[in-house]
Amino acid sequence: MSEILQRVRECDDPEEKKRIVEEYNRRRSEIETDSVQGTSEDEESSSIYDARNDVEWIIKRASNYGLHFLFCFDQGRDFINLRLDENAFRHKILFPMSKDESISIMGSRKANEIGDGTCVYSNGKDSFLRSDLIFIVVFLAMAGRLMPATA
């Protein structure tokens, strides 16, 4: 739209200005007509793409190719709002959070019952309470999730 207005402003001939505006209106009318009569394929391309299924697919299969992800959230609610399948995340480390958040993420309220400086680690089957943060660093390093810094 701004491109058309600029062309109209720069043009000195009133007839040319009129032609530019009419051409713009005609193209807009064609686009609106096409969108009303458009196929479902056009509707899909104009809607917002939901990539959650693709992200879950990548998360579930990437470790087979040596790719590992570490997601950090300030609040459990942030993870819940992603609406990703919690089962896609096999290893979980949870710090103290509300009972509802703990149940939504881990399936138990263990993360609600722990104090500061303690975390709950789950490998997908079992849950363990840990109070030493070195455990987290060692676990991530052994799992290949921490890479040494290189210059």
N, C-alpha and C positions, 0 to 999 in steps of 0.2 A: 504494500500500500504506500509506504513512504517513497518507494522508487517511482511510482506513478505520480505522486504529488510533486516530486522534484522535477520530473519531466514536464509536467504542466507548468510549473513556475518558470522553468527555463525557456519555455516556448513563447514566442512573441505573437504568433499567428492565432487568433481566436478560433478559427476553423480547425486548426491542428489540435488545439487544446480539447475541443469538443470531440474530435475523432479519438484522441488518446483515452478520454474518459469513457466514451461509448465502447471502445475495444475492451477496456478493463471490465466494464459492467457485463459485456457479453461473455467474456471468459469466466467471470464469477458465476454467472447464471448457468453456464455449461457445467461447471464444477459442482454446483449445488444440485443440478438435475441428475448428474451422474451419481452423486452420493446418495440421492433418494432412491434411484433405480439400481444402485450398485449391488453386486453379489455379496454373499457372506464372506468371500475371500477379501473383498475390499474392506468390509467391516472389521475383519480380523487385523488387517494391516493398519487401520487407522486407530485401533484401540491400544491401550497401554499393555505392553507385554509383561506377563507375570513369569518371572524367571525362577521361582522357587523350585519347581520340579527339576529344572536343569541343575540348579545349585545342589539339590539333594543327590541327584545322580552323580555329580562330580565328587561330592564328599564321600559317598558310599564306595566309589570305585577308584578314587585317586591313589589310595594307599597301595593298591596292587601295582601301581607304576612308580612307587617311591615318592609320591607326593603326599605330604601331611599338612594339615591346617591346624592352626591354633587360634581360636576365637576368644576374645576377652570382652566381657561386658561389665559395665559399672553396676548394673542392676539386673537381677534375674528377669524382671519385666521386659527388658530390652530383648532378651533372647526369646521370650514367650511371644512378643509382638512380631517376631519374624515369621511365626507360624510354620517353621520347618519341622519335619518329623524328628522328634527327640531321639528316636532309635537310630538315626543316621549317625549320631555321635556316640561312639562306643565308649571312649574314655572321657570322663567328666571330672572336673575338680571344682567343687562348690564351696564357697565361703559362707559365713552366716547370712541368712536371708529370711524372708517371711515364710510362714508355713505354706501358704498357697503357692508361692513361687517354687519352693522346694518340691512340693508334690507334683507340680506341673512339669518340672525339669527332670527330676530323678525318680519320681514315683513313690517317694517316701518323704517324711518330714524331718529327716536327719539333719539337713542343713539348717533347720530352724532351731534345733536343740543344741547346737555347738556354740562355743564362745569365740571371742576374738582371738586371732592367732592360730585357729584350728581350721582345718578344711576337711571335707568329705571327698574321698576319691572313689570313683566307681569305674570298674573295668567292663561294665555291661552286664556282669553277673553278680559280683560281690561288691560290697561297699566297705570302706575302711576309713576310720577317723585318723587324721594325721595332725600333729601339732608342730612338726618340724618342717619348715619351708624348704630345707635342703632336699627333702624327699621329692618335692615338686620339680626342682631343678634337675636332680638325678634322673627322675622318671622321664622328663622331657628329653634329656640328653640321650638316654638309652633308647628311647623310641625314635630317635633321629629327628626330633622336632626342633632342637636347638642347634644351630650351626655356629661354629667358631667365627668370630669376627676376623675378617681379612682386610688388609690395607691395599 
